[in-house]
Amino acid sequence: MAGVNLEGIKVDWVYQQLNSYIDETKAVGQSTANVLTPRTAPSCGRASAIRLTETVRPILDRLYPEWKSENATSKNDEFKQERDAAQRLIARWTAAWRLRRCWAVWTTPRRSKPRSCIR
């Protein structure tokens, strides 16, 4: 993540796309009262999930190049790899932002540090 160049990236739009993808492709079990199966389907429907994936994959390729090797596929959840990668990218960005914020706080003279930086 440290080497990712965010120049020209609309970070707010990317966050929105990733969060929307995670929410809309949430896996829903396909078992019924008569049939028990580990198979899942995206809550938004497969056709919509495919369209959303075509937006998210280029984002992941650009901002998280190793996403395919770091996130497992699933034979029961077609969109798991992309959804996990989107969650991981958001988590990394959030952690990096918090660290930068707290580092700035820690390196400036103050009497007390915000509680969010003390944990």
C-alpha positions as CSV (number, residue, x, y, z in Angstrom):
1,M,0.0,0.0,0.0
2,A,2.8,2.4,0.8
3,G,3.9,2.5,-2.9
4,V,0.4,3.2,-4.4
5,N,0.2,6.5,-6.2
6,L,-3.1,8.1,-5.5
7,E,-2.5,11.1,-7.9
8,G,-5.6,11.6,-10.0
9,I,-7.6,9.1,-8.0
10,K,-11.0,10.3,-6.7
11,V,-10.7,8.6,-3.4
12,D,-14.3,9.4,-2.3
13,W,-15.7,7.8,-5.5
14,V,-13.5,4.7,-5.0
15,Y,-14.6,4.3,-1.4
16,Q,-18.2,4.6,-2.5
17,Q,-17.8,2.0,-5.3
18,L,-16.0,-0.5,-3.0
19,N,-18.5,-0.1,-0.1
20,S,-21.4,-0.4,-2.5
21,Y,-19.9,-3.5,-4.0
22,I,-19.4,-5.1,-0.6
23,D,-23.0,-4.3,0.4
24,E,-24.7,-5.3,-2.9
25,T,-22.8,-8.5,-3.5
26,K,-23.3,-9.9,0.0
27,A,-23.6,-13.6,-0.2
28,V,-27.1,-15.1,0.5
29,G,-27.5,-18.8,1.2
30,Q,-29.4,-20.7,-1.5
31,S,-30.7,-23.5,0.8
32,T,-34.4,-24.1,0.9
33,A,-36.7,-26.1,3.2
34,N,-36.2,-29.1,0.9
35,V,-32.6,-28.6,-0.3
36,L,-29.5,-27.9,1.8
37,T,-26.6,-26.4,-0.2
38,P,-23.4,-24.5,0.6
39,R,-23.9,-22.5,-2.6
40,T,-24.6,-18.7,-2.3
41,A,-25.7,-16.0,-4.6
42,P,-25.2,-12.2,-4.4
43,S,-28.0,-10.3,-2.8
44,C,-28.3,-8.0,-5.8
45,G,-28.6,-10.9,-8.3
46,R,-25.8,-12.4,-10.5
47,A,-26.3,-10.0,-13.5
48,S,-26.0,-6.9,-11.3
49,A,-23.0,-8.4,-9.5
50,I,-21.3,-9.0,-12.8
51,R,-21.8,-5.4,-13.8
52,L,-20.5,-4.1,-10.4
53,T,-17.5,-6.4,-10.6
54,E,-16.5,-4.9,-14.0
55,T,-16.2,-1.5,-12.1
56,V,-14.4,-2.9,-9.1
57,R,-11.8,-5.1,-10.7
58,P,-10.0,-2.2,-12.5
59,I,-10.0,-0.3,-9.1
60,L,-8.4,-3.3,-7.4
61,D,-5.9,-3.8,-10.3
62,R,-4.8,-0.2,-10.0
63,L,-4.8,0.3,-6.2
64,Y,-4.2,-3.2,-4.9
65,P,-2.2,-5.1,-7.6
66,E,-1.7,-8.2,-5.5
67,W,-5.4,-8.7,-4.7
68,K,-5.8,-11.9,-6.7
69,S,-3.0,-13.7,-4.9
70,E,-4.0,-12.4,-1.4
71,N,-7.7,-13.2,-1.5
72,A,-9.0,-16.7,-1.9
73,T,-11.7,-17.7,-4.4
74,S,-14.6,-19.8,-3.3
75,K,-16.4,-22.5,-5.3
76,N,-19.6,-21.6,-3.4
77,D,-19.4,-17.8,-3.5
78,E,-18.5,-16.5,-7.0
79,F,-17.8,-12.9,-5.9
80,K,-15.9,-13.6,-2.6
81,Q,-12.5,-12.8,-3.9
82,E,-13.4,-9.3,-5.1
83,R,-15.5,-8.6,-2.1
84,D,-12.7,-9.6,0.3
85,A,-10.2,-7.6,-1.7
86,A,-12.5,-4.5,-1.5
87,Q,-12.9,-4.9,2.2
88,R,-9.1,-5.4,2.7
89,L,-8.3,-2.3,0.5
90,I,-10.7,-0.2,2.6
91,A,-9.2,-1.5,5.8
92,R,-5.7,-0.7,4.7
93,W,-6.6,2.8,3.6
94,T,-8.4,3.4,6.9
95,A,-5.5,2.1,8.9
96,A,-3.0,4.2,6.9
97,W,-5.2,7.3,7.4
98,R,-5.4,6.7,11.2
99,L,-1.6,6.1,11.5
100,R,-0.9,9.3,9.5
101,R,-3.3,11.2,11.7
102,C,-1.9,9.8,14.9
103,W,1.7,10.2,13.8
104,A,1.0,13.9,13.2
105,V,-0.5,14.1,16.7
106,W,2.4,12.3,18.3
107,T,5.0,14.5,16.7
108,T,3.5,17.8,17.7
109,P,3.9,19.1,21.2
110,R,0.6,18.7,23.2
111,R,-0.3,17.9,26.8
112,S,-2.7,15.2,26.0
113,K,-3.3,12.9,23.0
114,P,-6.7,12.2,21.5
115,R,-8.1,8.9,22.8
116,S,-8.4,7.5,19.3
117,C,-4.5,7.6,19.1
118,I,-3.8,6.0,22.4
119,R,-5.3,2.5,21.9
